[in-house]
Structure formats: structure tokens, C-alpha cells
Amino acid sequence: MRLLRFLALLTAGCLAVAALAPAPALAATTLDAPTNVQAVHVADTSADLWWSYDGRSEQAVIERNVGGVWSEFTRGAYGVLALTGLHPGTAYTLRIFVVAAGYTASPPSAPVTFTTLPGPDTAAPSAPGSMLFSSITTTGASLVWGESTDNVQVTGYHLQQLIGGAWTTIRTVDAFSRFQRVAGLAAGTAYTFAVIAFDARGNASARSAPATVTTLAITATPTCQAQIILFSPGFMVTVSITNTTAAPVSGWSIGFALPATAVISNAFGGTMTRAGGTGTISPPVWGGTIQPGNGIMSGFTGSASPFTPPESFTLNGIPCTVA
């Protein structure tokens, strides 16, 4: 009897101890290894490291392989790291793994190898590509040019204008600003532009091929152009109004033939109404007046069955041209 009681007490004690002991820890989740590791903009003493990373990571550990041994080189985060203080003419083999609290560190990425330039960069970027113009008015035009390339990195462009027979830089922009608007031009006048690219060392490209744009001439009435894109049974219409007159234009109205069977799914840049077989676009609240040299774009999308697209566009009763 005493033995049974002793065994019962011993069992209860063991259960109590077991209840107080911490539960065994679960294995931490392993982070995903970085991918798409790239070394870009490699110069003599610097380079940029890019990679895709696990969104749960808090820090990236960059390791370097020297003589077959991997050791920590530097740390970064968020998939971009500027490497500085590198040695010219030196090969670097790097790999990356990521860490975060509560997670097991990721496996290392595939290694990437690059060699720094032997000395300061002296190579010039390629000449910028062709220039194109759009949104031409009596007082301005938008322009865009083809991207230049460089052995390290293009850092910007000089936009130049031919003035009095000499090229003059009118604007300097960064490498991501190849779309520019020039304003304050005279009506009915030809203007010639070109671009020069440059890098961080100041190496400049050859000048791009010159391109000429002629601003619109002053007219008695605004200019209207309609574009109709058909994809039976659907259509998309855009109407561009450019104030090519010398005075503000208010209270404009776009009219057009619109079959009663047409269904309009979306209208923009104005208020659209319809009556019978006609449609009208009136100015939006924010665009009731168009200043000289400015413009506005309106339009709509829809479908018709049987397929009969809208036609016969007019601005204040004067026919629009159709692109």
C-alpha cells in the first residue's frame, strides 16, 4: 500500500515538473536566398550592387571570396548597395545572404564577379538617339530623345538649341529626364535642338543628330484634330483642341454624329451629352478656357451594334481634321 502511494506521488511530481518545463522550440523559418545579383556601374573605385531579396529580411550580408575563403565584406539592405573604396583593376567575387530577427539566415546567393577599371573612366557615352516632338502648339513643344549608353553610367544630358548659328545649352537634366517641354516659343517659327550626354567623370558624348520643330502658326480659329481607333464593335475617340489663336478660347463645344445604337462606356476631358443621332462634348469645370498656345484633350470609348462608329467631328461648328 505504501509502495503504491509512493509511486502515485512520484508520478504526480513528474507531471508537475513536466508542466513547468518550457516546450521545445520550433525550428525558425529560413529566409529565401537573394537572386538576380548584379554588379553595375563598375568604375575604378566604385560599383553598384543590385539584387532581389526576401521581403522579410532586415539586412543583407555581402561576402567576398579571396583565395577560396568567404568572409564578410560589407552589409546593406533593400536590394541596392553602393560599393566604394574599391581598388582599381581588381577582380571582386561577391555573394549575399540575408538575415532577420526570428528567422534562420538565408542560404547564400549565386556569386557575381566583376573587375574594376584600371584607372579613372575616360570613355565617353554614346551619342543620344533620335529626337521626337509631340504636343506642338504656337508657343511650345514636347520632345524626347533616345537613351545614351556608357561603360559605367550616363548621369545626365545637356539639351541644346541652335541660336544664332551656335549651340547653346538651355537645360541640363538627369539621366531619367529625357522627356522635356520647351515653352515661350514664337508662333510659326522653326527651332532646332540637339542633346549631349555625360557621365560622372564629365566625359561628354558626341552631339545627337539635330532635330527641327516648327511651332503652329496663329490662326483665326482654334485647331481641332480627332483620332478614331476602331476595334469592332468598339471604338475609342480622342479630340485634341489647340488654341492657335491670339486670344483665350472659352465655351467651346465638340459636336459629332453618334448612332443611337452606340453605348458610351467612358468619357474624359469634358461633359458628354447626346440627343438622337448626335453627341456633344462641353468643357469640363477645370478646362472652360484655353489660353493661347495651350490645348486640351477630350474623348470617349464605346461600342455599337450594328457597328457604326462616330464621325463628322466639329469644333464650334467648324470641321475637325481626322488623324
C-alpha positions, 0 to 999 in steps of 0.5 A: 500500500505504501509502495503504491502511494509512493509511486502515485506521488512520484508520478504526480511530481513528474507531471508537475515538473513536466508542466513547468518545463518550457516546450521545445522550440520550433525550428525558425523559418529560413529566409529565401536566398537573394537572386538576380545579383548584379554588379553595375556601374563598375568604375575604378573605385566604385560599383553598384550592387543590385539584387532581389531579396526576401521581403522579410529580411532586415539586412543583407550580408555581402561576402567576398571570396579571396583565395577560396575563403568567404568572409564578410565584406560589407552589409546593406539592405533593400536590394541596392548597395553602393560599393566604394573604396574599391581598388582599381583593376581588381577582380571582386567575387561577391555573394549575399545572404540575408538575415532577420530577427526570428528567422534562420539566415538565408542560404547564400546567393549565386556569386557575381564577379566583376573587375574594376577599371584600371584607372579613372573612366575616360570613355565617353557615352554614346551619342543620344538617339533620335529626337521626337516632338509631340504636343506642338502648339504656337508657343511650345513643344514636347520632345524626347530623345533616345537613351545614351549608353556608357561603360559605367553610367550616363548621369545626365544630358545637356539639351541644346538649341541652335541660336544664332548659328551656335549651340547653346545649352538651355537645360541640363537634366538627369539621366531619367529626364529625357522627356522635356517641354520647351515653352515661350516659343514664337508662333510659326517659327522653326527651332532646332535642338540637339542633346549631349550626354555625360557621365560622372567623370564629365566625359561628354558624348558626341552631339545627337543628330539635330532635330527641327520643330516648327511651332503652329502658326496663329490662326483665326480659329482654334485647331481641332484634330480627332483620332478614331481607333476602331476595334469592332464593335468598339471604338475609342475617340480622342479630340485634341483642341489647340488654341492657335489663336491670339486670344483665350478660347472659352465655351467651346463645344465638340459636336459629332454624329453618334448612332443611337445604337452606340453605348458610351462606356467612358468619357474624359476631358469634358461633359458628354451629352447626346440627343438622337443621332448626335453627341456633344462634348462641353468643357469640363469645370477645370478646362472652360478656357484655353489660353493661347498656345495651350490645348486640351484633350477630350474623348470617349470609348464605346461600342455599337451594334450594328457597328457604326462608329462616330464621325463628322467631328466639329469644333464650334461648328467648324470641321475637325481634321481626322488623324 
